[in-house]
Structures are given as C-alpha cells and as structure tokens.
C-alpha cells in the first residue's frame, strides 16, 4: 500500500517504522485477519485498526505516538495467546504492536543476569538460557507463549515452587510509556513502573526488553504421570481429596510440582520432581493414591528434555499455536480455603452428570505455593501470593462457537465450589483472562488495585494502553 492511498494514521504508522511496508498491516488489506491479526480465541471476534511489527524500541515509541495523536488505544502482543485476544484490543479501536522481532539475548557471565527480548517465545527462552552456561528460570510449559506477556502477568510453571514465578525473576525492564518515552525500570529507579510491570504490564506500557536473574538448570528430575480411567464417581472424588490433602502438607518438598487433571470419567496426576529417584520415592506417591491406574515414571538427566516432556499437559490443546473456539475460567485456593469433602463429592457428581454441550472439556488443579508465597503481596502487582493451587477450567468447541450450555457448565462449576466458601471465586489468575468475569480488575489484582490505579493516573492518565479488563486511572 503506497502513501498516496493512506489515511493520516496509516501514513503516520508507516513513517514510524521507517516506511518499511512489511512492518505494518492495515485492516483494509487482503487476508488481514489470517496473516496479521491471527486471533487466538476464535470465540471472540476482534479487528484492530492496524497490526505493527516494530524492530526497535524507537519504532515502538513512534507507533505509540501515532496512536495517541490519532486517538487510538494500544496493546502489545508477543506470542499472541491471550484467552480474550486482548493483545488485539477490544471494542475500542486499537493499534496492535506485535513484538515478534524483539529477539535480543545476552548472558552476563559474572552475574548470570540474562537479557531477553520481549518477543522471545518460551521454547527459545529455555534453549538460549541453557546454551549460555546451562542456566534456567521459571516459566510455563507452553513453547509458543511469548515472554512479553508471560513474564509480566505471572508466569507460573513446574519450577515456580522452588524459584518463584517468571515475574519474580525480573531485575530490570526497558519499557515504552504512553508519552512515547523509553525508560528503564528496576528496584533502584522508576520503582512504581516496575511494580506495575510485574503483574499488569498491558495496562501501563510496552516492555521491549527484560533483564532476569537465572538459576543453574537442574541436572536430574523425575517425571511422573498416573492415569485413572476406572472407578466410580466416589472413587474419583476420593482421589482428588487424597491429592488435596497431600499437596496441602506445608512440609511438602518445593522440588515437587503436581497437576491434577479431570477429564470425562478420568483423572490424571502428573508433574516433576527435581531431584533423584530415591528422593522421589520417599514421597511414597503410589501408596498415597491406591486407586488402580496406569502409571509412568521417567528419570531425566537433561534440562531440555525435562522442559520438553513437561509440555505434554492437556492445556496445550489450547496453549499451543492452534486457533480454536474456547472459554476458560480460573479460581484460587489457599491453605485456608480448601474444598470440603462434601463440596468435592458434589463437584464430581456434577462432572459425571452435567450437559457440557461439547465432548472436549477438562479442569486442571495446579499446585503452586512454595517460593511464590515467599514474596510479600504488595511488592509486585501480582497479588496472589498466598495461593496453594489454581483451578483452570476449559471448554472447547472444535467446530464453531462455544454454546451457552458449555459456558453455563463452567459457570456452575464455580457456583458449586463457591456457594459454601465464596473466596476462591473472588480471585482469578490474570494470565487466564475471563471476558465474562464480573469485577475482573479486583479479581486479578486484589488489594494492589488502588496502587495500580494511582500509577496508571500518573503515567497513562488518558488510558492509552487499554483492553476490556485493564487497570483504569484513579480519579483525582
């Protein structure tokens, strides 16, 4: 598209990226949705005004300035895996900043602080860190997720109990603000910006680069998976109760990760133990869960293999690169809000009897705690420091939009769990955005929300960085 046919904002955006037409796509171009927008959740239609592909921080700053000058909102995306397509905006006309070109990487060999570009996918984070001195950091298991979103919204994964979340590894960021300035933020300068970036970045700016602390990669691990396909509803409920009791022991090793997945008439318990087989055997898992089932225990001696085998979890059906129609919800459980025996029984009865509206659904009960809990709640925007385990529920339709029956199925799961104890339903993991969630900002950021609203008023008073559930500026 030549400048002679461009609107003012199109001309501005082209100029922002040095008139390189391959670095910007407009909504009136052919195949725009397929080649440039690529919405992740097909259940939520969205069409940004333009998708830009900057190559430098200065490009990003100039794009933001164009958006402000022409009255548009801005959202960044790295991997593009927002459950609500929020990297593509919402109902407000939005300019998307796709960070795919930000692939810079460096390792300081004396401090083991790594510099990582915001467009780096998690699979590349893993391989680049390991190649630079066999280092590692906490992050999730989906290889196609981008670090720009993942590192700034939470970043939970198998090593989080031992090392903390991804955002807990951040030492410094380079970020473009709403006034198009390019700043750096750390614990020593622009502390409020760093606070906001560590849990709520999409409301405050566009991170172009991270400096993160790293850990020596584990040399040995045990991967386990036990699948229970038989038994009654009561048997499966008892299995969950046994698991909840086991993972809620405050003495449980932080080297142990665990994921309990509920499918149609089946339960899978899987995870990693970062240590020796002898140490794993001391956990006595097979005696704690006596229901007959198929088990698989693998000893791993290579970090890249450990990360690769962790990618077998079922969430990758929608956590990978496949676009599909889905809806997901999350809630948080602490040591003081665990499910009662009665609630578990009622929940598993519902699983076995409810009309789901589709064959493809599952729940994941994901153990956290450990080092994530060590960090004070008010030290980062991420407020869920007391969570023991998260629940993520998914309903997927491979053939078209998710039906009301399917949506109601997930809603009722929350209702059953929370009618006797509403606290878990008052919280949600900000990385699993739920477009239908009431009081979303409060659920995502809890008691940190007032401070975030004040920071927003200070650095983005006109709400340039906006999506349907972003932080809004405090009113003076």
C-alpha positions as CSV (number, residue, x, y, z in Angstrom):
1,X,0.0,0.0,0.0
2,X,1.5,3.3,-1.0
3,X,1.4,6.5,0.9
4,X,-0.8,8.2,-1.7
5,X,-3.7,6.0,-0.7
6,X,-3.1,6.0,3.0
7,X,-5.2,7.7,5.7
8,X,-3.4,10.0,8.2
9,X,-2.9,7.2,10.8
10,X,-1.6,4.8,8.1
11,X,0.9,7.4,6.9
12,X,2.0,8.0,10.4
13,X,2.5,4.3,11.2
14,X,4.4,3.7,8.0
15,X,6.7,6.6,8.9
16,X,7.1,5.2,12.4
17,X,8.6,2.1,11.1
18,X,10.8,3.8,8.5
19,X,8.3,3.4,5.7
20,X,9.0,-0.3,5.7
21,X,5.7,-1.7,4.4
22,X,6.4,-5.2,5.7
23,X,6.3,-3.8,9.3
24,X,2.7,-2.7,9.3
25,X,-0.6,-4.2,8.2
26,X,-3.9,-2.4,7.9
27,X,-7.5,-3.6,8.3
28,X,-8.4,-2.9,4.6
29,X,-5.7,-5.2,3.3
30,X,-6.4,-8.7,1.9
31,X,-6.1,-11.6,4.3
32,X,-5.6,-9.2,7.2
33,X,-7.3,-11.5,9.8
34,X,-5.5,-14.6,8.7
35,X,-2.0,-13.3,8.1
36,X,-1.6,-10.4,10.6
37,X,-4.4,-10.4,13.3
38,X,-4.4,-14.2,13.9
39,X,-6.9,-14.2,16.8
40,X,-6.1,-16.9,19.3
41,X,-9.6,-17.4,20.7
42,X,-12.0,-17.7,17.7
43,X,-14.9,-17.2,20.1
44,X,-14.0,-13.5,20.4
45,X,-14.0,-11.6,17.1
46,X,-11.7,-8.6,17.1
47,X,-10.2,-6.4,14.4
48,X,-7.5,-3.9,15.4
49,X,-7.1,-0.8,13.2
50,X,-3.6,-1.9,12.3
51,X,-1.0,-4.5,13.4
52,X,2.5,-3.2,13.5
53,X,5.8,-5.3,13.7
54,X,8.4,-2.9,15.0
55,X,12.1,-3.8,15.0
56,X,13.4,-1.3,17.5
57,X,12.3,0.4,20.7
58,X,12.3,3.7,18.8
59,X,9.8,2.1,16.4
60,X,7.6,1.2,19.3
61,X,7.8,4.7,20.7
62,X,6.8,6.3,17.3
63,X,3.9,3.8,17.0
64,X,2.6,4.8,20.4
65,X,2.9,8.5,19.5
66,X,0.9,7.9,16.2
67,X,-1.8,6.1,18.2
68,X,-2.0,9.0,20.8
69,X,-2.0,11.7,18.1
70,X,-4.9,10.0,16.2
71,X,-7.0,8.9,19.2
72,X,-6.4,5.1,19.2
73,X,-5.7,2.7,22.0
74,X,-2.6,0.5,22.0
75,X,-1.9,-3.1,23.0
76,X,1.2,-5.3,22.6
77,X,1.4,-9.0,22.0
78,X,4.3,-11.3,21.9
79,X,3.1,-14.9,21.5
80,X,-0.5,-13.7,21.0
81,X,-2.0,-16.3,23.4
82,X,-4.4,-14.0,25.3
83,X,-7.6,-16.0,26.2
84,X,-9.5,-12.8,25.4
85,X,-7.5,-11.7,22.4
86,X,-6.5,-8.7,24.4
87,X,-3.3,-8.2,22.6
88,X,-5.6,-7.2,19.7
89,X,-7.6,-4.8,21.7
90,X,-11.3,-4.9,22.3
91,X,-14.3,-2.8,21.2
92,X,-12.2,0.3,21.2
93,X,-10.2,1.0,18.0
94,X,-6.8,-0.4,18.8
95,X,-3.3,-0.5,17.2
96,X,-1.6,-3.7,18.0
97,X,2.2,-3.8,18.5
98,X,3.4,-7.3,17.6
99,X,6.8,-7.8,19.3
100,X,8.0,-10.8,17.2
101,X,11.2,-9.1,16.1
102,X,12.4,-8.4,19.7
103,X,14.7,-11.5,19.9
104,X,17.7,-10.0,21.6
105,X,19.6,-12.2,24.1
106,X,22.7,-11.9,26.2
107,X,24.0,-13.5,29.3
108,X,26.2,-11.7,31.8
109,X,28.7,-14.5,32.7
110,X,29.6,-12.8,36.0
111,X,26.1,-12.2,37.4
112,X,24.2,-14.7,35.3
113,X,21.6,-12.0,34.6
114,X,20.1,-12.6,31.2
115,X,18.8,-10.0,28.7
116,X,15.8,-11.3,26.8
117,X,13.7,-9.6,24.1
118,X,10.0,-9.4,24.7
119,X,9.2,-11.2,21.5
120,X,11.1,-14.4,22.6
121,X,8.9,-17.5,22.8
122,X,9.3,-19.7,25.9
123,X,10.8,-22.5,23.9
124,X,13.6,-20.1,22.8
125,X,14.0,-18.8,26.3
126,X,14.7,-22.3,27.5
127,X,17.2,-23.2,24.8
128,X,19.0,-19.8,24.9
129,X,19.4,-19.8,28.6
130,X,20.7,-23.4,28.6
131,X,23.1,-22.7,25.8
132,X,24.5,-19.8,27.8
133,X,26.0,-21.7,30.7
134,X,23.2,-24.3,31.5
135,X,21.0,-21.6,33.1
136,X,17.2,-21.6,33.6
137,X,14.3,-19.6,35.0
138,X,10.7,-20.3,36.0
139,X,8.1,-20.2,33.3
140,X,5.2,-22.1,31.9
141,X,5.4,-25.2,29.7
142,X,3.7,-24.0,26.5
143,X,6.5,-23.4,24.0
144,X,4.7,-20.9,21.8
145,X,3.8,-18.5,24.5
146,X,5.7,-15.2,24.3
147,X,7.8,-13.8,27.2
148,X,6.4,-10.3,26.9
149,X,3.0,-11.3,28.2
150,X,4.0,-14.3,30.2
151,X,6.8,-12.6,32.3
152,X,4.5,-9.6,33.1
153,X,1.3,-11.3,34.1
154,X,2.6,-14.0,36.4
155,X,4.5,-16.8,34.7
156,X,3.7,-20.0,36.7
157,X,5.3,-23.3,35.9
158,X,6.8,-26.5,37.3
159,X,9.8,-24.8,38.9
160,X,7.8,-21.9,40.4
161,X,7.6,-23.6,43.8
162,X,11.4,-23.6,44.0
163,X,12.3,-20.4,42.2
164,X,9.2,-18.2,42.2
165,X,7.2,-17.1,39.2
166,X,8.6,-15.6,36.0
167,X,7.9,-12.1,37.1
168,X,9.8,-12.7,40.3
169,X,13.0,-13.2,38.2
170,X,12.7,-9.7,36.6
171,X,15.5,-7.4,37.7
172,X,15.0,-4.6,35.1
173,X,12.9,-3.8,32.1
174,X,13.1,-1.4,29.2
175,X,9.5,-0.1,28.6
176,X,7.8,2.4,26.3
177,X,5.3,4.6,28.1
178,X,2.2,6.4,26.9
179,X,4.1,9.6,26.4
180,X,6.3,7.6,24.0
181,X,9.3,7.9,26.2
182,X,11.6,4.9,26.5
183,X,12.7,4.3,30.1
184,X,14.3,1.6,32.2
185,X,12.7,0.5,35.5
186,X,14.3,-1.5,38.3
187,X,14.2,-1.7,42.1
188,X,16.5,1.4,42.1
189,X,14.7,3.7,39.7
190,X,11.2,4.1,38.3
191,X,10.1,1.6,41.0
192,X,6.4,2.2,40.5
193,X,6.7,1.3,36.9
194,X,8.5,-1.9,37.7
195,X,5.8,-2.7,40.3
196,X,3.1,-2.3,37.7
197,X,5.0,-4.3,35.0
198,X,5.4,-7.2,37.4
199,X,1.8,-8.3,37.1
200,X,-0.1,-5.8,35.0
201,X,2.1,-4.6,32.2
202,X,-0.5,-4.4,29.4
203,X,-2.2,-1.5,31.3
204,X,1.0,0.5,31.6
205,X,3.3,0.3,28.7
206,X,5.2,-2.0,26.2
207,X,8.1,-3.9,27.6
208,X,10.8,-4.3,24.9
209,X,13.5,-6.0,27.0
210,X,13.9,-7.9,30.2
211,X,16.9,-8.4,32.5
212,X,16.2,-11.5,34.5
213,X,18.0,-13.5,37.2
214,X,18.7,-17.1,36.3
215,X,19.3,-20.4,38.1
216,X,21.6,-23.3,37.5
217,X,19.4,-25.8,35.4
218,X,18.5,-28.9,37.4
219,X,20.7,-31.9,36.4
220,X,18.2,-34.6,37.4
221,X,14.5,-34.9,37.6
222,X,11.7,-37.5,37.8
223,X,8.7,-37.0,35.6
224,X,5.6,-38.9,36.8
225,X,2.1,-39.4,35.4
226,X,-0.7,-41.6,36.8
227,X,-3.9,-42.0,34.8
228,X,-7.0,-43.3,36.5
229,X,-9.7,-44.3,34.0
230,X,-11.8,-46.6,36.1
231,X,-13.8,-46.4,39.3
232,X,-17.0,-44.7,40.3
233,X,-17.7,-41.0,40.8
234,X,-17.0,-41.5,44.5
235,X,-13.6,-43.2,43.7
236,X,-12.6,-40.2,41.6
237,X,-13.8,-37.8,44.3
238,X,-11.7,-39.7,46.9
239,X,-8.7,-39.5,44.6
240,X,-9.0,-35.7,44.5
241,X,-9.4,-35.5,48.3
242,X,-6.3,-37.6,48.7
243,X,-4.4,-35.3,46.3
244,X,-5.6,-32.1,48.1
245,X,-4.5,-33.5,51.4
246,X,-1.1,-34.5,50.1
247,X,-0.3,-31.1,48.4
248,X,-1.5,-29.1,51.3
249,X,1.1,-30.5,53.7
250,X,3.3,-27.5,54.5
251,X,6.3,-29.8,54.7
252,X,6.0,-30.9,51.0
253,X,9.2,-30.5,49.1
254,X,9.4,-27.4,46.9
255,X,11.2,-29.6,44.3
256,X,7.8,-31.3,43.7
257,X,5.3,-30.0,41.2
258,X,1.9,-31.5,40.6
259,X,-1.0,-31.1,38.3
260,X,-4.3,-33.0,38.7
261,X,-6.4,-33.0,35.5
262,X,-10.1,-34.0,35.4
263,X,-11.5,-35.2,32.1
264,X,-14.6,-37.1,31.2
265,X,-14.7,-40.1,33.7
266,X,-10.9,-39.9,34.1
267,X,-8.3,-38.3,36.4
268,X,-4.6,-37.8,35.6
269,X,-2.0,-36.8,38.3
270,X,1.3,-35.6,36.7
271,X,4.3,-33.4,37.4
272,X,8.0,-33.3,38.0
273,X,10.3,-33.8,41.0
274,X,13.6,-32.0,40.7
275,X,15.9,-34.5,42.4
276,X,16.9,-38.1,42.4
277,X,14.7,-41.2,42.0
278,X,15.5,-42.2,45.6
279,X,14.3,-38.8,46.9
280,X,11.2,-39.0,44.8
281,X,10.4,-42.5,46.2
282,X,10.5,-41.0,49.7
283,X,7.3,-39.1,48.8
284,X,5.6,-42.5,48.6
285,X,3.1,-41.3,45.9
286,X,2.0,-44.7,44.7
287,X,0.9,-45.7,48.2
288,X,-1.0,-42.4,48.8
289,X,-3.2,-42.9,45.7
290,X,-4.2,-46.5,45.8
291,X,-6.8,-46.5,43.0
292,X,-5.8,-48.8,40.2
293,X,-4.5,-46.9,37.2
294,X,-1.7,-46.8,34.7
295,X,1.5,-45.1,35.8
296,X,4.6,-43.8,34.1
297,X,7.7,-42.6,35.9
298,X,10.7,-41.4,33.9
299,X,14.2,-40.4,35.1
300,X,15.5,-37.4,33.2
301,X,19.1,-36.2,33.2
302,X,18.9,-33.3,30.7
303,X,17.1,-30.0,31.3
304,X,15.9,-29.5,27.8
305,X,14.3,-32.9,27.9
306,X,12.7,-32.1,31.3
307,X,11.1,-29.0,29.8
308,X,10.1,-30.8,26.6
309,X,8.4,-33.6,28.4
310,X,6.5,-31.2,30.7
311,X,4.8,-30.0,27.5
312,X,2.5,-33.0,27.4
313,X,-0.1,-31.4,29.7
314,X,-3.6,-31.2,28.3
315,X,-3.8,-27.4,28.3
316,X,-1.5,-27.4,25.3
317,X,-4.6,-28.3,23.3
318,X,-5.4,-24.6,23.6
319,X,-2.0,-23.5,24.8
320,X,-0.2,-24.2,21.6
321,X,-0.5,-22.5,18.3
322,X,-3.9,-23.8,17.2
323,X,-6.6,-21.3,17.0
324,X,-10.0,-22.6,18.3
325,X,-13.2,-21.6,20.0
326,X,-12.9,-21.9,23.7
327,X,-13.9,-20.4,27.1
328,X,-11.8,-20.7,30.3
329,X,-12.2,-19.8,33.9
330,X,-9.8,-19.8,36.9
331,X,-10.0,-19.5,40.7
332,X,-7.6,-19.7,43.6
333,X,-7.4,-21.8,46.7
334,X,-5.3,-21.1,49.7
335,X,-4.4,-23.3,52.7
336,X,-7.4,-21.9,54.5
337,X,-10.0,-22.1,51.6
338,X,-9.6,-25.8,50.6
339,X,-12.6,-27.6,49.3
340,X,-14.6,-29.6,51.9
341,X,-15.3,-33.3,51.4
342,X,-19.0,-32.5,50.7
343,X,-18.1,-29.9,48.0
344,X,-15.7,-32.4,46.3
345,X,-18.4,-35.0,46.2
346,X,-20.9,-32.6,44.7
347,X,-18.4,-31.4,42.2
348,X,-17.5,-34.8,40.8
349,X,-21.2,-35.8,40.7
350,X,-21.7,-32.7,38.5
351,X,-18.8,-33.7,36.3
352,X,-20.4,-37.1,35.6
353,X,-24.0,-35.9,35.1
354,X,-24.0,-32.4,33.6
355,X,-24.7,-31.5,30.0
356,X,-21.4,-29.9,28.7
357,X,-22.6,-29.0,25.2
358,X,-19.3,-30.5,23.8
359,X,-17.1,-33.5,24.3
360,X,-13.9,-31.5,24.9
361,X,-13.6,-30.1,28.4
362,X,-11.2,-30.5,31.3
363,X,-10.1,-29.0,34.6
364,X,-6.6,-28.5,35.8
365,X,-5.8,-28.2,39.5
366,X,-2.3,-26.8,39.5
367,X,-0.1,-26.8,42.7
368,X,1.7,-23.6,43.4
369,X,2.8,-22.3,46.8
370,X,6.4,-22.5,47.8
371,X,8.7,-19.7,46.7
372,X,5.7,-17.8,45.1
373,X,4.3,-17.5,48.6
374,X,7.6,-16.1,50.0
375,X,7.2,-12.8,48.2
376,X,5.2,-10.1,50.0
377,X,1.8,-9.5,48.4
378,X,2.4,-5.7,47.9
379,X,5.9,-6.0,46.4
380,X,4.7,-6.6,42.9
381,X,1.3,-6.0,41.1
382,X,0.8,-9.8,41.2
383,X,-1.3,-10.1,44.3
384,X,-1.9,-13.9,44.6
385,X,0.9,-14.7,47.0
386,X,-1.0,-17.0,49.3
387,X,-2.4,-19.3,46.7
388,X,-1.7,-23.0,47.2
389,X,-3.3,-24.2,44.0
390,X,-5.1,-22.8,41.0
391,X,-8.0,-24.3,39.2
392,X,-8.4,-23.7,35.4
393,X,-11.5,-25.0,33.7
394,X,-11.7,-25.2,29.9
395,X,-14.5,-25.9,27.4
396,X,-13.6,-26.2,23.8
397,X,-15.6,-26.5,20.5
398,X,-13.6,-27.5,17.5
399,X,-16.5,-26.9,15.2
400,X,-17.8,-23.5,16.0
401,X,-18.6,-21.0,18.8
402,X,-18.9,-22.2,22.4
403,X,-22.5,-22.7,23.2
404,X,-24.4,-21.2,26.2
405,X,-24.8,-24.7,27.5
406,X,-21.0,-25.1,27.6
407,X,-20.4,-21.6,29.2
408,X,-23.1,-22.4,31.8
409,X,-21.3,-25.7,32.6
410,X,-18.1,-23.8,33.6
411,X,-20.1,-21.2,35.5
412,X,-21.9,-23.8,37.5
413,X,-18.5,-25.4,38.5
414,X,-17.6,-22.2,40.1
415,X,-21.0,-21.9,41.7
416,X,-20.8,-25.4,43.3
417,X,-17.3,-24.7,44.7
418,X,-18.0,-21.3,46.0
419,X,-21.6,-21.5,47.4
420,X,-20.2,-22.6,50.7
421,X,-17.0,-20.6,50.5
422,X,-17.1,-17.6,48.1
423,X,-13.4,-16.6,48.4
424,X,-11.9,-18.8,45.6
425,X,-14.4,-17.3,43.1
426,X,-13.4,-13.7,44.1
427,X,-9.9,-14.3,42.6
428,X,-8.7,-15.1,39.1
429,X,-5.3,-15.6,37.5
430,X,-4.6,-12.6,35.4
431,X,-2.8,-14.7,32.8
432,X,-6.1,-16.6,32.1
433,X,-8.3,-13.6,31.3
434,X,-12.0,-14.3,31.6
435,X,-14.0,-11.8,29.5
436,X,-17.3,-12.7,31.3
437,X,-15.8,-12.2,34.8
438,X,-17.6,-9.6,37.0
439,X,-15.3,-7.2,38.9
440,X,-12.4,-8.5,36.8
441,X,-9.8,-6.0,37.9
442,X,-10.5,-6.7,41.6
443,X,-10.3,-10.5,40.9
444,X,-7.0,-10.1,39.0
445,X,-5.1,-7.6,41.2
446,X,-6.9,-7.7,44.6
447,X,-5.7,-5.2,47.2
448,X,-2.9,-4.0,44.8
449,X,-5.6,-2.4,42.6
450,X,-5.7,1.0,44.2
451,X,-2.0,1.5,43.9
452,X,-2.1,0.4,40.3
453,X,-4.9,2.8,39.6
454,X,-2.7,5.6,41.0
455,X,0.3,4.6,39.0
456,X,-2.0,4.5,35.9
457,X,-3.2,8.0,36.5
458,X,0.5,9.2,36.8
459,X,1.9,7.5,33.7
460,X,-1.1,6.8,31.5
461,X,-3.9,9.2,32.5
462,X,-5.6,9.0,29.1
463,X,-5.7,5.2,29.2
464,X,-3.7,4.7,26.0
465,X,-2.8,1.1,27.0
466,X,-6.3,-0.3,27.2
467,X,-8.1,-3.6,26.9
468,X,-11.6,-4.6,28.1
469,X,-10.3,-5.5,31.6
470,X,-7.3,-3.3,32.0
471,X,-6.5,-1.1,35.0
472,X,-8.2,2.3,34.8
473,X,-6.7,5.6,36.0
474,X,-7.6,6.7,39.5
475,X,-9.9,9.7,39.6
476,X,-8.5,12.6,41.4
